[in-house]
């Protein structure tokens, strides 16, 4: 069952995989091992913590002393929002299995980290380290907790310990790299970051080309740069392409369809194609690299090495004019995005939940305000507009085909307020005023503190200081009312 389901998941057929796993369990209701395997599959590949908890409870009815099932159930409860239930189960296990103290601390702290409770994770790690100071997982979890609490300089020393204990572990190495970047140690951070295996969902022929590195001679060479991570990462790092052009490289960018028109407009000297395009392997390409490698490739060692040209992306003037004709006039136009894309992988889904809010929560904090509120939200969260009964929200997104259209809308706004997702990067790259609402365990690119970003001079950061975004949204609301007053005074 596990092998077949893993194949389904790898092909993007998650529903078929889940259906098969649950059907097998229903046909073998007394098989604890099969039920546990189904729970493990669902936990690994989905965010259906309720289903995972149900399966694990079934295992424990069959085998009440099954330690892994108990630990996994506690994690599923915490991930599903039942913090009290999960903690109660963890507490009982700590009392029941004193000889497994270190292992329990390892797993419990990981559960807290995965669900956005770094302070609680650090407390558990501290308990475990009394008896397991050379336990790699505990040392790593301490590093992760400190990083997510905005204490990256302290986290670095713990990552150094973890990497010394397990020098070949790619997960530790990647965490160490991003924490170095968060702390501003760019030279070493980018070098370590570029050692990761590219996180792409598919393997394309050009990924077998030599990976472009710092110091490679690109004069007269054909180079492929390809999408690896999210749209925001591509937007953030694509600014370094002119550095390769200045060195004589012939660059082809391979990206999703949604970015093709925007980057074609912005980099007229570059070939921009979709990930579905059939590039010819016989065309003499010398190198390839994932786009997030660009800061390493060009030798970025400090913030002063970030290209100063802002904006470095541009919207189509005709599109800007088309959207301008649709917008109300006479008031400042404030764009809103309240949720990031909800990804399927459980760890990413947990991050998406922490970085996102709802229209009801954001709207309550920001309105009423003497401005035209403009929706830029896409995806399922856009449906929340249908039940929104607050200040009128102008919604032009039916006319949006791609990120070039989103750029045209942003060019018509006076201010954009956004959670940590790709439109925030787009606004910054266009040089538009943008306020970013950052979750407590902020992404490495925003650093540990401060309200400005070297990546985007027109960005203002609002940092959450707790797991909930409600308090920081109230800060944004107060700042917005002051901003609107100043805008009106300047008209």
Secondary structure, 3 states (H helix, E strand, C coil): CHHHHHHHHHCCCHHHHHHHHHHHHHHCCCCHHHHHHHHHHHHHHCCCHHHHHHHHHHHHHHCCCCHHHHHHHHHHHHHCCCHHHHHHHHHHHHHHCHHHHHHHHHHHHHHHHHCCCHHHHHHHHHHHHCCCCCCHHHHHHHHHHHHHCCCHHHHHHHHHHHHHHCCCCHHHHHHHHHHHHHCCCHHHHHHHHCCCCCCCCCCCHHHHCEECCCCCCCCCCEEEEECCCCHHHHHHHHHHHHHHHHCCCEEEEEECHHHHHHHHHHCCCCEEEECCCCCCHHHCEEEEEEHHHHHHHCCCCCHHHCCCCCCCCCCCHHHHHHHHCCCCCCCCEEEEECCCCCCCCHHHHHHHHHHCCCHHHHHHHHCCCCCEEEECCCCHHHHHHHHCCCCCEEECHHHCCCHHHHHHHHCCCCEEEEECCHHHHHHHHHCCCEEEEECCCCCHHHCCCCCECCCCCCEEEEECCCCCCHHHHHHHHHHHHHHHHHHHHHC
